[in-house]
Amino acid sequence: MTKIDHDHYPDATIEDILARVRTIAIVGASTNPVRPSYFVLKYLLAKGYEVFPVNPGHAGKEILGRKIYARLADIPCPIDMVDIFRSSDAALGITKEAIEIGAKVVWMQLGVRNDEAARLAEEAGLEVVMNRCPKIEYGRLSGEIGWAGVNTGLVSSRRPKLMAGYQHRSL
């Protein structure tokens, strides 16, 4: 198995993950519309992903019309990616749950890194991304952020070329 450099992910790796996954569980989803997890959930829904909020403190309630689940095992369908909006310490337990439900990817949000969880997930055959945000990565790689002249290194009136596999989603 090739050692993954979790400090530097090739754009192609991130792009491939975002193009392949369809169902995403957001662990630590908040009902508060000013929290980052709420905004990421809203953004991913708008991009065509099926998103399942997970938060035991709000189980049974809804966020943006999506039922909130207490734990990953309660979600009634297979999950491709588990997005962790919890502390780095909590990531290990959540990763173990992600392995148990057969997720394909564990994605730890900005500021979340747990090397033991990454090692365990990779040994179980899951892909791991740490200290990144799927919303930011989607916007960056799709050219969406570049529409405002951000993250491009240049300012142009030309519309950026979109990533392969993203044309089917509403950008």
Residue frames as a rotation matrix with the C-alpha (Angstrom) as fourth column:
MET 1
0.582 0.813 0.000 0.00
0.813 -0.582 0.000 0.00
0.000 0.000 -1.000 0.00
THR 2
-0.205 -0.616 0.760 1.31
0.578 -0.703 -0.414 3.44
0.790 0.354 0.500 -0.94
LYS 3
-0.405 -0.012 -0.914 1.87
0.851 -0.370 -0.373 5.79
-0.334 -0.929 0.160 1.98
ILE 4
0.402 0.644 0.651 -0.53
0.767 -0.625 0.145 8.73
0.500 0.441 -0.745 1.71
ASP 5
-0.804 -0.594 -0.040 0.83
0.546 -0.708 -0.448 12.20
0.238 -0.382 0.893 2.41
HIS 6
0.126 0.962 -0.242 -1.99
0.983 -0.087 0.163 13.67
0.136 -0.258 -0.957 4.46
ASP 7
-0.124 -0.210 -0.970 -0.39
0.402 -0.904 0.144 17.11
-0.907 -0.372 0.197 4.37
HIS 8
-0.506 -0.091 -0.857 -0.65
-0.674 -0.578 0.460 17.34
-0.538 0.811 0.231 0.57
TYR 9
0.030 0.590 0.807 -3.41
0.329 0.756 -0.566 15.79
-0.944 0.282 -0.171 -1.52
PRO 10
-0.934 -0.285 0.217 -3.16
0.282 -0.209 0.937 15.84
-0.222 0.936 0.275 -5.31
ASP 11
-0.526 0.771 -0.360 -6.05
-0.745 -0.621 -0.243 17.76
-0.411 0.141 0.901 -6.85
ALA 12
-0.419 0.343 -0.840 -6.88
-0.619 0.569 0.541 14.66
0.664 0.747 -0.026 -8.90
THR 13
-0.839 0.089 -0.536 -7.44
0.393 0.781 -0.485 12.65
0.376 -0.618 -0.690 -5.70
ILE 14
-0.733 0.586 -0.345 -9.83
0.031 -0.478 -0.878 15.21
-0.679 -0.654 0.332 -4.22
GLU 15
-0.442 0.554 -0.706 -11.59
-0.886 -0.394 0.245 15.67
-0.142 0.733 0.665 -7.56
ASP 16
-0.640 0.151 -0.753 -12.03
-0.240 0.892 0.383 11.91
0.729 0.426 -0.535 -7.96
ILE 17
-0.862 0.330 -0.386 -13.54
0.498 0.401 -0.769 11.54
-0.099 -0.854 -0.510 -4.49
LEU 18
-0.566 0.663 -0.490 -15.99
-0.254 -0.706 -0.661 14.41
-0.784 -0.249 0.569 -5.00
ALA 19
-0.436 0.392 -0.810 -17.01
-0.887 -0.037 0.460 13.06
0.150 0.919 0.364 -8.41
ARG 20
-0.706 0.065 -0.705 -17.58
-0.065 0.986 0.156 9.49
0.705 0.155 -0.692 -7.14
VAL 21
-0.894 0.349 -0.280 -19.44
0.381 0.268 -0.885 9.98
-0.234 -0.898 -0.373 -3.87
ARG 22
-0.467 0.820 0.331 -23.19
0.168 -0.285 0.944 10.42
0.868 0.496 -0.005 -3.93
THR 23
0.689 0.700 -0.187 -24.25
0.267 -0.006 0.964 9.96
0.673 -0.714 -0.191 -0.29
ILE 24
-0.462 -0.841 0.281 -22.59
0.092 -0.361 -0.928 11.94
0.882 -0.403 0.244 2.49
ALA 25
0.571 0.515 -0.640 -23.15
0.716 0.069 0.695 11.74
0.402 -0.854 -0.329 6.24
ILE 26
-0.116 -0.567 0.816 -22.17
-0.122 -0.807 -0.578 14.91
0.986 -0.166 0.024 8.08
VAL 27
0.252 0.102 -0.962 -21.31
0.844 0.463 0.270 13.98
0.474 -0.880 0.030 11.66
GLY 28
-0.511 -0.341 -0.789 -21.65
0.734 -0.651 -0.193 17.02
-0.448 -0.678 0.583 13.90
ALA 29
-0.500 0.429 0.752 -24.22
0.543 -0.522 0.658 18.74
0.675 0.737 0.028 11.69
SER 30
-0.856 0.162 -0.491 -25.76
0.338 -0.542 -0.769 21.77
-0.391 -0.824 0.409 13.38
THR 31
0.074 0.953 0.293 -29.30
0.996 -0.059 -0.060 23.12
-0.041 0.296 -0.954 13.24
ASN 32
0.327 -0.049 -0.944 -27.85
0.296 -0.943 0.151 26.63
-0.897 -0.329 -0.294 13.65
PRO 33
0.837 0.124 0.532 -27.75
0.540 -0.035 -0.841 28.31
-0.086 0.992 -0.097 10.20
VAL 34
0.793 -0.608 0.049 -24.62
-0.584 -0.780 -0.223 30.32
0.174 0.148 -0.973 11.06
ARG 35
0.352 -0.675 0.648 -22.53
-0.349 0.547 0.760 27.24
-0.868 -0.494 -0.043 11.86
PRO 36
-0.397 -0.608 -0.688 -20.10
-0.866 -0.001 0.500 25.99
-0.305 0.794 -0.526 9.18
SER 37
-0.890 0.058 0.453 -21.59
0.110 0.990 0.088 22.47
-0.443 0.128 -0.887 9.23
TYR 38
0.132 0.990 -0.040 -25.03
0.324 -0.081 -0.943 23.87
-0.937 0.112 -0.332 8.38
PHE 39
0.363 -0.040 -0.931 -23.63
-0.684 -0.690 -0.237 25.86
-0.633 0.723 -0.278 5.46
VAL 40
-0.728 -0.662 -0.178 -21.63
-0.631 0.546 0.552 22.88
-0.268 0.514 -0.815 4.15
LEU 41
-0.569 0.612 0.550 -24.74
0.408 0.790 -0.457 20.68
-0.714 -0.035 -0.699 4.36
LYS 42
0.443 0.778 -0.446 -26.75
0.022 -0.507 -0.862 23.28
-0.896 0.372 -0.241 2.44
TYR 43
0.020 -0.546 -0.838 -24.03
-0.887 -0.396 0.237 23.67
-0.461 0.738 -0.492 -0.19
LEU 44
-0.888 -0.415 0.197 -23.60
-0.307 0.855 0.418 19.93
-0.342 0.311 -0.887 -0.77
LEU 45
-0.157 0.916 0.368 -27.37
0.469 0.397 -0.789 19.47
-0.869 0.049 -0.492 -1.09
ALA 46
0.531 0.360 -0.767 -27.41
-0.359 -0.724 -0.589 22.25
-0.767 0.589 -0.255 -3.70
LYS 47
-0.298 -0.749 -0.593 -24.68
-0.915 0.045 0.402 20.42
-0.274 0.661 -0.698 -5.64
GLY 48
0.241 0.552 -0.798 -26.80
-0.803 0.576 0.155 17.28
0.545 0.603 0.582 -5.92
TYR 49
-0.784 -0.511 -0.351 -25.39
-0.205 0.748 -0.631 15.12
0.586 -0.423 -0.691 -3.15
GLU 50
0.467 0.845 -0.261 -27.72
0.034 0.278 0.960 13.18
0.884 -0.457 0.101 -0.85
VAL 51
-0.559 -0.729 0.396 -26.72
-0.263 -0.297 -0.918 14.41
0.786 -0.617 -0.026 2.60
PHE 52
0.438 0.634 -0.637 -27.57
0.410 0.490 0.769 12.88
0.800 -0.598 -0.046 5.97
PRO 53
-0.006 -0.422 0.906 -27.02
-0.660 -0.680 -0.321 15.01
0.751 -0.600 -0.274 9.10
VAL 54
0.241 -0.008 -0.970 -25.82
0.564 0.815 0.133 13.11
0.790 -0.579 0.201 12.18
ASN 55
-0.607 -0.356 0.710 -26.09
-0.382 -0.653 -0.654 14.68
0.697 -0.668 0.261 15.62
PRO 56
-0.548 0.399 -0.735 -27.34
0.639 0.767 -0.059 12.69
0.541 -0.502 -0.675 18.64
GLY 57
-0.811 0.194 -0.551 -28.45
0.354 -0.588 -0.728 15.88
-0.465 -0.785 0.408 20.42
HIS 58
-0.451 0.652 -0.610 -30.91
-0.727 -0.664 -0.173 16.67
-0.518 0.366 0.773 17.62
ALA 59
-0.997 0.030 0.078 -31.87
0.065 0.857 0.511 13.17
-0.052 0.514 -0.856 16.43
GLY 60
-0.313 0.939 0.140 -35.36
0.886 0.342 -0.313 13.04
-0.342 0.026 -0.939 14.94
LYS 61
0.284 0.337 -0.898 -35.41
0.033 -0.939 -0.342 16.76
-0.958 0.067 -0.277 14.10
GLU 62
0.596 -0.069 0.800 -34.67
0.795 0.190 -0.576 18.14
-0.112 0.979 0.169 10.63
ILE 63
-0.166 -0.617 -0.769 -32.07
0.044 -0.784 0.619 20.37
-0.985 0.069 0.158 9.00
LEU 64
-0.534 -0.035 -0.845 -33.07
-0.746 -0.450 0.491 21.76
-0.397 0.892 0.214 5.59
GLY 65
0.400 0.838 -0.372 -35.75
-0.915 0.389 -0.110 19.08
0.053 0.384 0.922 5.27
ARG 66
-0.051 -0.511 -0.858 -33.26
-0.305 0.826 -0.473 16.29
0.951 0.238 -0.198 6.05
LYS 67
0.913 0.400 -0.076 -33.92
-0.089 0.379 0.921 14.03
0.398 -0.834 0.382 9.06
ILE 68
0.024 -0.906 0.424 -31.15
-0.892 -0.211 -0.400 14.12
0.452 -0.368 -0.813 11.66
TYR 69
0.608 0.087 -0.789 -29.81
0.063 0.986 0.157 10.75
0.791 -0.145 0.594 12.79
ALA 70
0.918 -0.234 0.319 -28.26
-0.355 -0.132 0.925 9.91
-0.175 -0.963 -0.205 16.16
ARG 71
0.003 -0.943 0.333 -25.46
-0.350 0.311 0.884 7.81
-0.937 -0.119 -0.329 14.68
LEU 72
-0.531 -0.318 -0.786 -24.16
-0.828 -0.002 0.560 6.54
-0.180 0.948 -0.263 11.38
ALA 73
-0.989 0.103 0.108 -25.67
0.113 0.989 0.092 3.08
-0.097 0.103 -0.990 11.84
ASP 74
-0.275 0.951 -0.142 -29.17
0.287 -0.060 -0.956 4.64
-0.917 -0.304 -0.257 11.97
ILE 75
-0.294 0.137 -0.946 -28.98
-0.788 -0.595 0.159 5.94
-0.541 0.792 0.283 8.39
PRO 76
0.347 0.635 0.690 -31.20
-0.241 0.771 -0.589 3.66
-0.906 0.037 0.421 6.25
CYS 77
0.998 -0.055 0.002 -29.00
0.016 0.256 -0.967 3.53
0.053 0.965 0.256 3.13
PRO 78
0.348 -0.937 -0.008 -25.34
0.935 0.346 0.081 3.01
-0.074 -0.036 0.997 2.24
ILE 79
0.892 -0.155 -0.425 -23.08
-0.069 -0.975 0.211 6.01
-0.447 -0.159 -0.880 2.83
ASP 80
0.704 -0.665 0.249 -20.20
0.469 0.173 -0.866 6.80
0.533 0.727 0.434 0.48
MET 81
-0.350 -0.859 0.373 -18.49
0.315 -0.484 -0.817 9.49
0.882 -0.168 0.440 2.56
VAL 82
0.559 0.398 -0.727 -18.50
0.820 -0.133 0.557 10.44
0.125 -0.908 -0.401 6.23
ASP 83
-0.036 -0.480 0.877 -17.65
0.204 -0.862 -0.463 14.13
0.978 0.162 0.129 6.75
ILE 84
0.105 -0.014 -0.994 -16.46
0.961 0.258 0.098 14.72
0.256 -0.966 0.041 10.34
PHE 85
0.052 0.027 0.998 -17.36
-0.063 -0.998 0.031 18.07
0.997 -0.064 -0.050 11.92
ARG 86
0.973 0.168 -0.156 -16.17
0.129 0.165 0.978 17.01
0.191 -0.972 0.139 15.38
SER 87
0.585 -0.797 0.149 -12.90
-0.727 -0.434 0.533 17.30
-0.360 -0.420 -0.833 17.29
SER 88
-0.041 -0.723 -0.690 -9.76
-0.811 0.427 -0.400 15.46
0.583 0.543 -0.604 16.26
ASP 89
-0.796 -0.237 0.557 -10.16
-0.569 0.608 -0.554 13.27
-0.208 -0.758 -0.618 19.37
ALA 90
0.067 0.929 0.364 -13.69
-0.483 0.349 -0.803 12.27
-0.873 -0.122 0.472 18.34
ALA 91
0.178 0.001 -0.984 -12.55
-0.984 0.008 -0.178 11.35
0.008 1.000 0.002 14.81
LEU 92
-0.833 -0.545 -0.096 -11.24
-0.543 0.838 -0.047 7.91
0.106 0.014 -0.994 15.85
GLY 93
-0.606 0.675 0.420 -14.60
0.058 0.565 -0.823 6.68
-0.793 -0.474 -0.382 17.17
ILE 94
0.363 0.747 -0.557 -16.45
-0.527 -0.329 -0.784 8.13
-0.769 0.578 0.274 14.18
THR 95
-0.204 -0.535 -0.820 -13.96
-0.972 0.208 0.106 6.50
0.114 0.819 -0.563 11.82
LYS 96
-0.941 -0.094 0.324 -14.58
-0.181 0.951 -0.251 3.13
-0.284 -0.295 -0.912 13.49
GLU 97
-0.058 0.992 0.108 -18.33
0.009 0.109 -0.994 3.65
-0.998 -0.057 -0.015 12.89
ALA 98
0.291 0.109 -0.950 -17.65
-0.868 -0.388 -0.310 4.62
-0.402 0.915 -0.019 9.26
ILE 99
-0.725 -0.603 -0.332 -15.74
-0.681 0.701 0.215 1.37
0.103 0.381 -0.919 8.77
GLU 100
-0.760 0.474 0.445 -18.58
0.068 0.739 -0.670 -0.62
-0.647 -0.479 -0.594 10.37
ILE 101
0.264 0.948 -0.175 -21.22
-0.109 -0.151 -0.982 0.83
-0.958 0.279 0.064 8.02
GLY 102
0.134 -0.273 0.953 -19.09
0.826 0.563 0.045 0.25
-0.548 0.780 0.301 4.93
ALA 103
0.832 0.080 -0.549 -18.34
-0.131 -0.933 -0.335 3.87
-0.539 0.351 -0.766 4.02
LYS 104
0.685 -0.576 0.447 -15.77
0.704 0.364 -0.610 4.38
0.189 0.732 0.654 1.27
VAL 105
-0.189 -0.704 0.684 -14.30
0.372 -0.696 -0.614 7.72
0.909 0.139 0.394 2.40
VAL 106
0.429 0.198 -0.881 -13.62
0.881 -0.304 0.361 9.40
-0.197 -0.932 -0.305 5.74
TRP 107
-0.049 -0.360 0.932 -13.26
0.518 -0.807 -0.285 13.16
0.854 0.469 0.226 5.33
MET 108
0.067 -0.011 -0.998 -12.14
0.967 -0.244 0.068 15.22
-0.244 -0.970 -0.006 8.33
GLN 109
0.817 0.433 0.380 -13.02
0.525 -0.832 -0.180 18.89
0.238 0.347 -0.907 8.21
LEU 110
0.171 -0.733 0.658 -10.66
-0.022 -0.671 -0.742 21.86
0.985 0.112 -0.131 8.50
GLY 111
-0.092 -0.324 0.942 -8.76
-0.901 -0.375 -0.217 21.64
0.423 -0.869 -0.258 11.77
VAL 112
0.678 0.358 0.642 -9.60
-0.605 0.768 0.211 17.94
-0.418 -0.532 0.737 12.23
ARG 113
0.131 -0.689 -0.713 -6.71
-0.688 0.454 -0.566 15.50
0.714 0.565 -0.414 11.99
ASN 114
0.467 -0.046 0.883 -6.30
-0.712 0.573 0.406 12.09
-0.525 -0.818 0.235 13.59
ASP 115
-0.214 -0.688 -0.693 -3.47
-0.955 0.298 -0.001 10.00
0.207 0.662 -0.721 12.19
GLU 116
-0.843 -0.030 0.536 -4.53
-0.253 0.903 -0.347 6.87
-0.474 -0.428 -0.769 14.10
ALA 117
0.181 0.977 0.110 -8.04
-0.134 0.135 -0.982 7.15
-0.974 0.163 0.156 12.61
ALA 118
0.410 -0.103 -0.906 -6.52
-0.894 -0.243 -0.377 7.62
-0.181 0.965 -0.192 9.14
ARG 119
-0.666 -0.733 -0.137 -4.31
-0.745 0.664 0.065 4.55
0.043 0.146 -0.988 9.55
LEU 120
-0.598 0.525 0.605 -7.24
-0.036 0.737 -0.675 2.44
-0.801 -0.425 -0.422 10.75
ALA 121
0.463 0.818 -0.341 -9.47
-0.357 -0.181 -0.917 3.60
-0.811 0.546 0.208 7.88
GLU 122
0.169 -0.478 -0.862 -6.80
-0.985 -0.056 -0.162 3.02
0.029 0.877 -0.480 5.26
GLU 123
-0.841 -0.456 0.292 -6.08
-0.492 0.868 -0.061 -0.46
-0.225 -0.195 -0.955 6.63
ALA 124
-0.274 0.846 0.457 -9.82
0.174 0.511 -0.841 -1.17
-0.946 -0.151 -0.288 6.20
GLY 125
-0.484 -0.018 0.875 -9.67
0.851 0.224 0.475 0.04
-0.204 0.975 -0.093 2.57
LEU 126
0.673 0.725 -0.149 -11.22
0.683 -0.686 -0.252 3.50
-0.284 0.068 -0.956 3.01
GLU 127
-0.121 -0.628 0.769 -9.82
0.664 -0.627 -0.408 6.69
0.738 0.461 0.492 1.51
VAL 128
0.314 0.141 -0.939 -9.01
0.893 -0.380 0.241 9.46
-0.323 -0.914 -0.245 3.96
VAL 129
-0.073 -0.308 0.949 -8.87
0.445 -0.861 -0.245 13.22
0.892 0.405 0.199 3.65
MET 130
0.182 0.078 -0.980 -7.94
0.976 -0.139 0.170 15.31
-0.123 -0.987 -0.101 6.68
ASN 131
-0.233 -0.277 -0.932 -7.99
0.462 -0.875 0.145 19.02
-0.856 -0.397 0.332 7.46
ARG 132
-0.995 0.032 0.091 -9.96
0.069 -0.420 0.905 19.91
0.067 0.907 0.416 4.32
CYS 133
-0.324 0.938 -0.119 -13.50
-0.241 -0.204 -0.949 21.07
-0.915 -0.279 0.292 3.57
PRO 134
-0.426 0.174 0.888 -15.43
0.762 0.597 0.249 19.40
-0.487 0.783 -0.387 0.73
LYS 135
0.704 0.706 -0.077 -17.33
0.578 -0.633 -0.515 22.64
-0.412 0.318 -0.854 0.06
ILE 136
0.455 -0.626 -0.634 -14.11
-0.459 -0.775 0.435 24.62
-0.763 0.093 -0.640 -0.34
GLU 137
-0.560 -0.719 0.412 -12.47
-0.049 0.525 0.850 21.89
-0.827 0.456 -0.329 -2.41
TYR 138
0.028 0.656 0.755 -15.51
0.879 0.343 -0.331 21.56
-0.476 0.673 -0.567 -4.67
GLY 139
0.874 0.349 -0.339 -15.59
0.209 -0.898 -0.388 25.30
-0.440 0.268 -0.857 -5.26
ARG 140
0.154 -0.915 -0.374 -11.85
-0.528 -0.396 0.752 25.51
-0.836 0.082 -0.543 -5.85
LEU 141
-0.647 -0.499 0.576 -11.62
0.107 0.689 0.717 22.54
-0.755 0.525 -0.393 -8.22
SER 142
0.110 0.769 0.630 -14.80
0.884 0.214 -0.415 23.31
-0.454 0.603 -0.656 -10.14
GLY 143
-0.652 -0.399 0.645 -13.65
0.659 -0.720 0.220 26.86
0.376 0.568 0.732 -10.80
GLU 144
0.398 0.917 0.020 -16.57
0.751 -0.337 0.568 28.25
0.528 -0.211 -0.823 -8.83
ILE 145
0.451 -0.310 -0.837 -14.31
0.645 -0.535 0.546 30.17
-0.618 -0.785 -0.041 -6.44
GLY 146
-0.593 -0.786 0.176 -12.37
0.652 -0.340 0.677 31.47
-0.472 0.517 0.714 -9.44
TRP 147
0.074 0.701 0.710 -15.49
0.915 -0.330 0.230 33.16
0.396 0.632 -0.666 -10.81
ALA 148
0.946 0.273 -0.173 -14.86
0.323 -0.820 0.473 35.90
-0.013 -0.503 -0.864 -8.28
GLY 149
0.519 -0.826 0.220 -11.14
-0.313 -0.423 -0.850 36.09
0.796 0.372 -0.478 -9.09
VAL 150
0.493 -0.305 0.815 -10.27
-0.839 0.080 0.538 34.17
-0.230 -0.949 -0.217 -5.92
ASN 151
0.312 -0.426 0.849 -7.58
-0.211 0.840 0.500 31.47
-0.926 -0.335 0.172 -5.80
THR 152
0.903 0.074 0.423 -6.60
0.367 0.377 -0.850 31.83
-0.223 0.923 0.314 -9.45
GLY 153
-0.087 -0.978 -0.189 -3.55
0.667 -0.198 0.719 34.04
-0.740 -0.063 0.669 -9.40
LEU 154
-0.967 -0.174 0.187 -5.11
0.256 -0.624 0.739 36.15
-0.012 0.762 0.648 -12.17
VAL 155
-0.216 0.923 -0.318 -8.21
-0.016 -0.329 -0.944 38.09
-0.976 -0.199 0.086 -12.95
SER 156
-0.997 -0.078 0.017 -10.02
0.009 0.101 0.995 37.29
-0.080 0.992 -0.100 -16.19
SER 157
-0.274 0.950 -0.147 -13.44
-0.876 -0.310 -0.369 37.72
-0.396 0.028 0.918 -17.69
ARG 158
-0.339 0.107 -0.935 -13.22
-0.609 0.732 0.305 34.20
0.717 0.673 -0.183 -19.15
ARG 159
0.635 0.599 0.489 -15.28
-0.771 0.448 0.453 31.55
0.053 -0.664 0.746 -17.46
PRO 160
-0.370 -0.862 0.347 -13.01
-0.865 0.456 0.209 28.80
-0.338 -0.223 -0.914 -16.06
LYS 161
-0.253 0.189 -0.949 -13.06
-0.520 0.800 0.298 25.28
0.816 0.569 -0.104 -17.46
LEU 162
0.428 0.498 0.754 -15.05
-0.904 0.227 0.363 23.04
0.010 -0.837 0.547 -15.11
MET 163
-0.537 -0.631 0.560 -13.74
-0.676 0.719 0.161 19.76
-0.504 -0.292 -0.813 -13.76
ALA 164
-0.566 0.310 -0.764 -14.55
-0.439 0.670 0.598 16.61
0.697 0.674 -0.243 -15.66
GLY 165
-0.584 0.408 -0.702 -17.50
0.620 0.782 -0.062 14.88
0.523 -0.471 -0.710 -14.03
TYR 166
-0.691 0.306 -0.655 -18.95
0.458 -0.516 -0.724 18.05
-0.559 -0.800 0.216 -12.57
GLN 167
-0.935 0.338 -0.110 -20.91
-0.308 -0.617 0.724 19.25
0.177 0.711 0.681 -15.60
HIS 168
-0.415 0.825 -0.384 -23.83
0.403 0.545 0.735 17.04
0.816 0.150 -0.558 -14.55
ARG 169
-0.172 0.327 -0.929 -24.21
0.967 -0.125 -0.223 18.97
-0.189 -0.937 -0.295 -11.31
SER 170
0.698 0.469 0.541 -25.69
0.562 -0.827 -0.008 22.44
0.444 0.310 -0.841 -11.09
LEU 171
-0.259 -0.871 -0.418 -22.74
0.965 -0.252 -0.075 24.76
-0.040 -0.423 0.905 -10.67
